[in-house]
């Protein structure tokens, strides 16, 4: 009982405590609930803030990603455009080359078509010409038969005699065609196989020689063929003349010559003087002038130039009026040669006074080259006879007292009696002597006739 009371007393004591505990716990729970609600609210606010920040960050990241994506897209687009443009350019270049090649192929095709048409026209023309030639041959054959029969009927000649006369007539026609095309005279010598060409222009003579040689080798000789061969040979000789002139200038070591002078030097290759080649003579004179000039302390190059050009007047056709020194001087003046060259060319035979030391050098070298042994093939007998003939012709005229052939027969000095010949008669005698020499003598180049008339008064003082 006592224990029950004690227990009841303890319980009575514990109950308020328990109630207090329960109340405290309740208060605490209520506080915790209140605090929890506050914390929940704060957490919600914080969560909302974090969510908002996250959304903001998300937007920023999204915008950054969009910007980066756009930049990458633009970059890739530019790279793609660049690659596409390069491909387009390459395609355009390929297309341009293909178009160009196609144009070339079209042009070649057009040319081939044109050539084909020309060939067809040529073949057609050849067929027409063949037909025409056959017709003419037939006509000629008929005419020959008629002519032969008529000739036999009229002249009562044998077949061989008639054939010979016909061939002679055809040969005369061909010779006239060659003479007309080349400008030379053709003389058929009685000696078998000898044909003489006569012409004052040595280049035309060479053209005629080569043309005749080719025609004889070819065997087809008729006027049309003659013209074709002469035209071809003329072009070849003109080229050869230029090449010979260039080689001569190079051999003589003379530079800066005008093309006209080079051509004239080449023409000198075909000209001879007493069988001496004039071009070789000119080169020889050039070297002799250099040697003498350098010994005297003069300009060797200028001396070579004077020597090489001294006979340039001999290269022009001989139908030009004047001596070859005067003609050569005029040619050199037109192409702008130096005064020393002009005086040497004009005065190397003493026709004008020497104004330069190179003029007597050229005259001396010219005489040395012409007089050296083996330079000229004319015999001494023929040379002396030609001088005697000149003097004989001059002294055969009334009033002439003396005559002297000088300059190796290039000039004749005629002295007349002043008491028997007046001035007008002197002019007439000089002209008659020149005409007599032209008609009676054969000589290269020209011969100058100089007539002298003077009065001499002689008295003796004793």
ZIGI-V695399 format. One record per residue. N is the residue number from 0. NEAR is the number of other C-alpha atoms within 8 Angstrom. Layout:
BEGIN
n | near
N | NEAR
N | NEAR
END
This chain:
BEGIN
n | near
0 | 4
1 | 5
2 | 6
3 | 7
4 | 8
5 | 8
6 | 8
7 | 8
8 | 8
9 | 8
10 | 8
11 | 8
12 | 8
13 | 8
14 | 8
15 | 8
16 | 8
17 | 8
18 | 8
19 | 8
20 | 8
21 | 8
22 | 8
23 | 8
24 | 8
25 | 8
26 | 8
27 | 8
28 | 8
29 | 8
30 | 9
31 | 8
32 | 8
33 | 8
34 | 8
35 | 9
36 | 8
37 | 8
38 | 8
39 | 8
40 | 8
41 | 8
42 | 8
43 | 8
44 | 8
45 | 8
46 | 8
47 | 8
48 | 8
49 | 8
50 | 8
51 | 8
52 | 8
53 | 8
54 | 8
55 | 8
56 | 8
57 | 8
58 | 8
59 | 8
60 | 8
61 | 8
62 | 8
63 | 8
64 | 8
65 | 8
66 | 8
67 | 8
68 | 8
69 | 8
70 | 8
71 | 8
72 | 8
73 | 8
74 | 8
75 | 8
76 | 8
77 | 8
78 | 8
79 | 8
80 | 8
81 | 8
82 | 8
83 | 8
84 | 8
85 | 8
86 | 8
87 | 8
88 | 8
89 | 8
90 | 8
91 | 8
92 | 8
93 | 8
94 | 8
95 | 8
96 | 8
97 | 8
98 | 8
99 | 8
100 | 8
101 | 8
102 | 8
103 | 8
104 | 8
105 | 8
106 | 8
107 | 8
108 | 8
109 | 8
110 | 8
111 | 8
112 | 8
113 | 8
114 | 8
115 | 8
116 | 8
117 | 8
118 | 8
119 | 8
120 | 8
121 | 8
122 | 8
123 | 8
124 | 8
125 | 8
126 | 8
127 | 8
128 | 8
129 | 8
130 | 8
131 | 8
132 | 8
133 | 8
134 | 8
135 | 8
136 | 8
137 | 8
138 | 8
139 | 8
140 | 8
141 | 8
142 | 8
143 | 8
144 | 8
145 | 8
146 | 8
147 | 9
148 | 8
149 | 8
150 | 11
151 | 12
152 | 7
153 | 6
154 | 6
155 | 7
156 | 8
157 | 7
158 | 7
159 | 6
160 | 8
161 | 12
162 | 8
163 | 8
164 | 8
165 | 8
166 | 8
167 | 8
168 | 8
169 | 8
170 | 8
171 | 8
172 | 9
173 | 12
174 | 9
175 | 8
176 | 11
177 | 13
178 | 11
179 | 8
180 | 9
181 | 11
182 | 9
183 | 12
184 | 8
185 | 10
186 | 8
187 | 7
188 | 9
189 | 5
190 | 5
191 | 5
192 | 5
193 | 8
194 | 8
195 | 8
196 | 11
197 | 9
198 | 10
199 | 6
200 | 8
201 | 10
202 | 9
203 | 11
204 | 13
205 | 9
206 | 13
207 | 13
208 | 9
209 | 9
210 | 12
211 | 8
212 | 8
213 | 9
214 | 12
215 | 9
216 | 6
217 | 7
218 | 6
219 | 7
220 | 10
221 | 7
222 | 10
223 | 6
224 | 9
225 | 15
226 | 11
227 | 8
228 | 11
229 | 13
230 | 8
231 | 8
232 | 11
233 | 9
234 | 8
235 | 8
236 | 10
237 | 8
238 | 8
239 | 9
240 | 12
241 | 11
242 | 9
243 | 11
244 | 14
245 | 10
246 | 8
247 | 12
248 | 12
249 | 9
250 | 8
251 | 11
252 | 8
253 | 11
254 | 6
255 | 4
256 | 8
257 | 7
258 | 6
259 | 7
260 | 10
261 | 13
262 | 11
263 | 12
264 | 15
265 | 17
266 | 13
267 | 14
268 | 12
269 | 11
270 | 12
271 | 10
272 | 9
273 | 8
274 | 8
275 | 11
276 | 12
277 | 13
278 | 12
279 | 9
280 | 11
281 | 13
282 | 13
283 | 9
284 | 15
285 | 16
286 | 11
287 | 9
288 | 17
289 | 13
290 | 9
291 | 9
292 | 14
293 | 10
294 | 7
295 | 6
296 | 6
297 | 8
298 | 9
299 | 11
300 | 9
301 | 8
302 | 16
303 | 16
304 | 11
305 | 16
306 | 16
307 | 12
308 | 11
309 | 15
310 | 13
311 | 14
312 | 14
313 | 11
314 | 11
315 | 8
316 | 8
317 | 9
318 | 4
319 | 6
320 | 5
321 | 6
322 | 8
323 | 10
324 | 15
325 | 11
326 | 10
327 | 16
328 | 13
329 | 8
330 | 9
331 | 12
332 | 9
333 | 7
334 | 8
335 | 6
336 | 9
337 | 6
338 | 6
339 | 11
340 | 13
341 | 12
342 | 13
343 | 17
344 | 16
345 | 14
346 | 14
347 | 14
348 | 8
349 | 7
350 | 7
351 | 6
352 | 6
353 | 11
354 | 7
355 | 8
356 | 7
357 | 12
358 | 15
359 | 10
360 | 12
361 | 16
362 | 11
363 | 8
364 | 13
365 | 10
366 | 8
367 | 8
368 | 11
369 | 9
370 | 8
371 | 7
372 | 5
373 | 5
374 | 9
375 | 11
376 | 8
377 | 8
378 | 6
379 | 6
380 | 6
381 | 8
382 | 9
383 | 8
384 | 8
385 | 9
386 | 10
387 | 9
388 | 8
389 | 12
390 | 12
391 | 8
392 | 11
393 | 11
394 | 12
395 | 7
396 | 9
397 | 5
398 | 8
399 | 13
400 | 9
401 | 8
402 | 12
403 | 8
404 | 14
405 | 9
406 | 7
407 | 6
408 | 11
409 | 10
410 | 12
411 | 15
412 | 12
413 | 15
414 | 11
415 | 15
416 | 11
417 | 9
418 | 6
419 | 7
420 | 11
421 | 8
422 | 7
423 | 6
424 | 8
425 | 12
426 | 8
427 | 8
428 | 9
429 | 11
430 | 8
431 | 8
432 | 12
433 | 11
434 | 8
435 | 9
436 | 10
437 | 8
438 | 6
439 | 6
440 | 6
441 | 5
442 | 5
443 | 6
444 | 5
445 | 7
446 | 9
447 | 8
448 | 11
449 | 9
450 | 10
451 | 8
452 | 11
453 | 7
454 | 6
455 | 4
456 | 4
457 | 4
458 | 4
459 | 4
460 | 3
461 | 2
END
